[in-house]
C-alpha cells in the first residue's frame, strides 16, 4: 500500500499546533519529508556553506517526527558549478555529519521531552541509569525509522559529473539508508542526456512546469498540458515516488518584465488601488504599498495555484506511467494551502 506524505519546508517548527495535530490525524499521515537546510556556494568563503538550517527547538516537532521521517537537503546547482572535484567528496562528508547532528537533536530532544513528561522529576536518574538508558532505547528505535535521506538539486548536463561524484560518496557514507534525489521533469524525460543519479530512488517533482518570467505563461506552478509533454518518454531507470504542488504565489510584472514572486493573499476583488483584468491577473491603478512592497501604477500580478481538478487528472496519468511508486507527497505543509485544497488531498489519498 503506498504511503502518503508531505514536505515540511519551514526553518522552524512554528506552526498551528492544534491544526497540525488534528490534520495529521485526519489525513492519516505517518511520514514527513523534513527540510534540514540548504547548501549554497559562498563567494566570500569560496566554498559550499549551509543556509536556512532547521531551528533546533526540535522538541516542537513532535507531530512531524512521531512516526517515520526523511531528512531533505537542498543543494544549489551553482554549488556544483563552482566546487572542485575533490571538494565533492568533502561536501559529502560534511553534509553527512550535519544531517546526523540535526537528526540527533530532533530525536534526542523529542525523546527527552517525551520522557520528562512521563517520568516524575524526582525519579529522573542520569549518568547511564534510568533516564539516559531509556533515551538511548527510544532514540535507537526512532533512528531505525529514518531509512532514507533525500538530496534535492536541479542539476544539468554541465554539473552532473560533480553532482554524481558527490552522490556516490554520500551513498558510501550512508550505507544503512536509502538515498533518494529529486527528479525534475526535464531530466525525467531525457535521462540519457542529463544522466541518471547513482542512488536508490527518485522523487518526481510534478510542478514548476512553466516559465514564470514570461507574462504570457498561464500557470508556471502547474499546467496539466505542460505535464503531458513530459509523460511520453520511456520508463525511467530509477524507482520513482510522486510529488505534487499545493503552494501558490503571484508573479509580479512591470512593463511586461518579470519583477519577482509575491507570497500572500490572492487579490480577488476590485479596489481603488487595482482592477481584476482576467481571472488570475490584476493591474494596479495607482502607486500602492502592500505589506511593505511598493507597487507602481500599471504593475500586474498573476495569481498562480494548482487547479484541483487538474491535480486529480494528473495523478492518474503519472501513476499509469510510474505504477511502482511507494509514496504520494504534497509540497508543502501550509495551513492555508491545506485548508484550500483539503478535498482534493483526501480524494487523491483515498484513491492512490
C-alpha positions in Angstrom: 0.0 0.0 0.0 1.5 3.4 -1.0 2.3 5.8 1.8 1.1 9.4 1.9 3.4 12.2 3.0 4.1 16.0 3.0 7.2 18.1 2.7 7.8 20.3 5.8 9.9 23.2 4.4 10.0 25.8 7.1 13.1 26.7 9.0 11.5 26.1 12.4 8.6 24.1 13.9 6.5 27.2 14.4 3.0 26.2 13.4 -0.6 26.0 14.5 -0.3 23.2 17.0 -4.0 22.2 17.2 -4.4 22.4 13.4 -1.3 20.2 12.7 -2.3 17.6 15.3 -5.9 17.3 14.0 -5.0 17.5 10.3 -2.2 14.9 10.5 -4.7 12.5 12.1 -7.5 13.4 9.7 -5.2 12.7 6.6 -3.8 9.6 8.2 -0.2 10.7 7.8 2.7 8.6 9.2 5.6 10.2 7.3 7.1 13.6 6.5 10.0 14.9 4.4 11.7 17.4 6.7 13.8 20.1 5.1 17.1 20.3 7.2 18.9 23.0 5.4 20.2 24.4 2.0 23.7 24.2 0.8 24.9 27.1 -1.4 28.2 28.5 -2.7 29.7 31.3 -0.8 31.7 33.7 -3.0 33.3 35.2 0.1 34.4 31.9 1.6 35.0 30.2 -1.8 33.3 27.0 -0.5 29.8 25.5 0.0 28.1 26.6 3.2 24.8 25.7 4.9 22.0 28.3 4.8 18.4 28.3 6.2 19.1 25.5 8.6 16.2 24.0 10.6 15.9 25.5 14.0 17.0 23.4 16.9 13.8 23.7 19.0 13.3 20.1 17.8 11.0 19.0 20.6 8.3 21.1 19.0 8.4 18.8 16.0 6.6 16.0 17.8 3.7 15.8 15.4 6.0 15.6 12.4 8.6 13.2 13.8 6.3 10.9 15.8 6.5 8.3 13.1 9.0 7.9 10.2 10.5 11.0 8.5 13.1 11.7 5.8 15.7 14.4 6.1 16.0 16.6 3.0 18.8 18.9 2.0 18.6 21.3 -1.0 21.9 22.0 -2.8 22.0 24.8 -5.4 23.2 23.9 -8.9 25.8 26.7 -8.7 27.5 24.9 -5.9 28.5 22.1 -8.3 29.3 24.7 -11.0 32.0 26.2 -8.7 33.1 23.4 -6.3 36.3 21.4 -7.2 36.1 17.7 -8.0 37.9 16.8 -4.7 35.6 19.1 -2.7 32.6 17.0 -3.9 33.9 14.2 -1.5 34.5 16.7 1.3 31.0 18.1 0.9 29.5 14.6 1.2 31.4 14.1 4.4 30.5 17.4 5.9 26.8 17.1 4.9 26.6 13.6 6.3 27.9 14.9 9.6 25.4 17.8 9.6 22.5 15.6 8.9 23.5 13.2 11.6 23.8 16.1 14.1 20.4 17.6 13.3 18.8 14.1 13.4 20.4 13.5 16.8 19.0 16.8 18.1 15.5 16.1 16.8 15.5 12.5 18.2 17.2 13.4 21.4 15.0 16.4 22.2 11.9 14.6 21.2 12.8 11.6 23.4 13.9 13.7 26.4 10.7 15.8 26.2 8.6 12.7 26.0 10.3 11.0 28.9 10.3 14.1 31.1 6.6 14.5 30.6 6.2 10.8 31.5 8.5 10.4 34.5 8.1 12.5 37.7 11.1 14.8 38.1 12.1 13.2 41.3 12.7 9.9 39.5 15.0 11.2 36.8 18.4 9.5 37.1 21.3 10.5 34.9 24.8 9.1 34.3 23.8 6.0 32.4 20.8 5.0 34.6 17.1 5.2 34.1 16.5 8.4 32.0 19.6 8.1 29.9 19.1 4.4 29.2 15.5 5.0 28.2 16.6 7.9 26.0 19.1 5.7 24.2 16.5 3.0 23.6 13.9 5.4 22.2 16.4 7.2 20.0 17.8 4.0 18.6 14.2 2.8 17.9 13.3 6.0 16.2 16.6 6.1 14.2 15.6 2.8 12.7 12.5 4.5 11.3 14.7 7.0 9.4 15.6 4.7 6.5 16.0 7.4 3.8 17.9 10.7 3.2 16.9 12.9 0.2 19.1 15.3 -1.7 17.3 18.0 -3.7 19.3 19.5 -6.6 18.3 20.9 -10.0 21.4 19.6 -11.7 22.1 19.7 -15.5 24.5 18.3 -18.1 27.2 20.7 -17.0 27.1 19.7 -13.4 26.2 16.1 -13.5 29.7 14.8 -13.2 30.4 16.6 -9.9 26.9 16.0 -8.6 27.1 12.3 -9.3 30.5 12.1 -7.7 29.1 13.8 -4.6 26.2 11.3 -4.6 28.4 8.3 -4.8 30.5 9.4 -1.9 27.3 10.4 0.1 25.8 6.9 -0.6 29.0 5.3 0.5 28.9 7.2 3.8 25.2 6.3 4.4 25.1 2.6 3.5 22.4 2.0 6.2 20.0 4.4 4.5 18.2 4.6 1.2 19.5 7.7 -0.7 16.9 9.4 -2.9 17.1 12.5 -5.1 14.5 14.8 -6.6 14.0 14.4 -10.3 12.7 17.4 -12.3 10.7 16.8 -15.4 13.4 17.6 -17.9 15.9 15.1 -16.6 13.0 12.6 -16.2 12.2 12.9 -19.9 15.8 12.9 -21.1 17.8 10.6 -18.8 20.3 9.7 -21.5 21.2 13.4 -22.0 21.1 14.6 -18.4 22.2 11.4 -16.7 20.7 9.1 -14.0 21.8 9.8 -10.5 23.7 6.9 -8.7 21.2 6.5 -5.9 18.4 4.1 -4.8 15.3 6.0 -5.9 13.9 9.3 -7.1 11.1 11.8 -6.3 9.4 13.0 -9.5 8.7 16.7 -8.9 5.5 17.4 -10.9 5.4 21.2 -10.6 7.2 24.4 -11.7 6.3 23.5 -15.2 6.3 26.8 -17.0 8.4 29.9 -17.4 7.4 32.2 -14.6 9.3 35.2 -16.2 7.1 35.1 -19.3 4.0 37.3 -18.9 2.1 35.0 -21.3 2.6 31.9 -19.2 -0.8 30.7 -17.8 0.5 29.0 -14.7 4.1 28.3 -14.0 3.4 26.2 -10.9 1.2 23.5 -12.5 -0.2 23.2 -16.0 -1.5 19.7 -16.9 -1.0 20.4 -20.6 2.7 21.1 -20.0 2.9 18.0 -17.8 1.6 15.8 -20.6 4.6 16.8 -22.7 7.0 15.1 -20.3 5.0 11.8 -20.0 5.7 10.5 -23.5 9.2 9.1 -22.8 10.4 5.7 -21.9 10.5 4.1 -18.4 12.8 5.9 -16.0 15.8 3.8 -14.8 15.1 4.5 -11.1 12.0 3.7 -8.9 10.1 7.0 -8.5 7.7 8.5 -6.0 5.4 11.3 -6.9 5.4 14.9 -5.5 2.5 17.3 -6.3 2.1 21.0 -5.5 -0.2 22.8 -3.1 1.5 26.1 -2.8 0.6 29.3 -4.6 2.2 32.7 -5.3 1.8 35.8 -7.5 4.2 36.6 -10.3 4.9 40.3 -10.4 5.4 42.2 -13.7 6.3 45.8 -14.5 6.1 46.9 -18.1 5.8 43.3 -19.2 9.1 42.4 -17.4 9.2 39.9 -14.5 10.0 41.5 -11.2 9.7 38.6 -8.7 7.4 36.4 -6.7 4.9 37.8 -4.2 3.7 35.5 -1.4 0.5 36.1 0.4 -3.1 36.8 -0.3 -4.9 36.5 -3.6 -6.4 39.8 -4.7 -9.9 38.7 -5.9 -12.0 41.9 -5.7 -11.5 45.2 -7.5 -10.5 48.1 -5.3 -9.4 51.7 -5.8 -5.8 50.5 -6.0 -6.2 47.7 -8.5 -8.5 46.1 -11.0 -9.0 42.5 -11.9 -8.3 42.2 -15.7 -8.6 38.4 -16.0 -9.5 35.5 -13.7 -5.9 35.4 -12.4 -4.5 38.9 -13.3 -4.8 42.2 -11.6 -3.4 45.6 -12.6 -2.6 48.4 -10.2 -4.5 51.7 -10.9 -2.1 53.8 -8.8 1.1 53.6 -6.8 0.4 51.4 -3.8 2.2 49.9 -0.8 1.0 46.4 0.3 2.9 44.5 3.1 5.8 46.9 2.7 6.1 46.2 -1.0 5.8 49.2 -3.3 3.8 48.7 -6.5 3.7 51.3 -9.3 0.7 52.2 -11.4 0.5 49.7 -14.2 2.2 46.8 -12.3 0.5 43.5 -12.8 0.2 40.4 -10.6 -0.6 36.9 -11.9 -2.1 34.6 -9.3 -0.8 31.0 -9.7 -2.1 27.9 -7.8 -2.6 24.3 -8.9 -6.1 23.6 -10.3 -7.7 21.0 -8.1 -9.4 19.0 -11.0 -6.2 19.0 -13.0 -4.3 17.7 -10.0 -6.6 14.6 -9.8 -6.3 14.0 -13.5 -2.5 14.4 -13.4 -2.1 11.8 -10.6 -3.9 9.2 -12.7 -1.7 10.0 -15.7 1.6 9.9 -13.6 0.7 6.7 -11.8 -0.1 4.9 -15.0 3.3 5.9 -16.3 5.1 5.0 -13.0 3.0 2.3 -11.3 5.7 1.2 -8.9 5.6 4.4 -6.8 5.7 3.9 -3.0 4.6 7.5 -1.9 2.4 10.3 -3.0 3.7 13.5 -1.5 2.4 17.1 -1.4 4.6 20.2 -1.3 4.3 21.6 1.3 2.8 21.7 4.8 1.0 25.1 5.0 -2.3 25.6 6.9 -3.9 27.9 4.3 -2.9 25.7 1.3 -4.2 22.6 3.1 -7.5 24.1 4.0 -8.0 25.4 0.5 -7.2 22.0 -1.1 -8.3 19.6 1.6 -11.0 17.9 -0.5 -8.6 17.1 -3.4 -5.9 15.9 -1.0 -8.3 13.5 0.7 -9.6 12.3 -2.6 -6.1 11.6 -4.0 -5.0 9.9 -0.8 -8.2 7.8 -1.0 -7.6 6.5 -4.5 -3.8 6.3 -4.7 
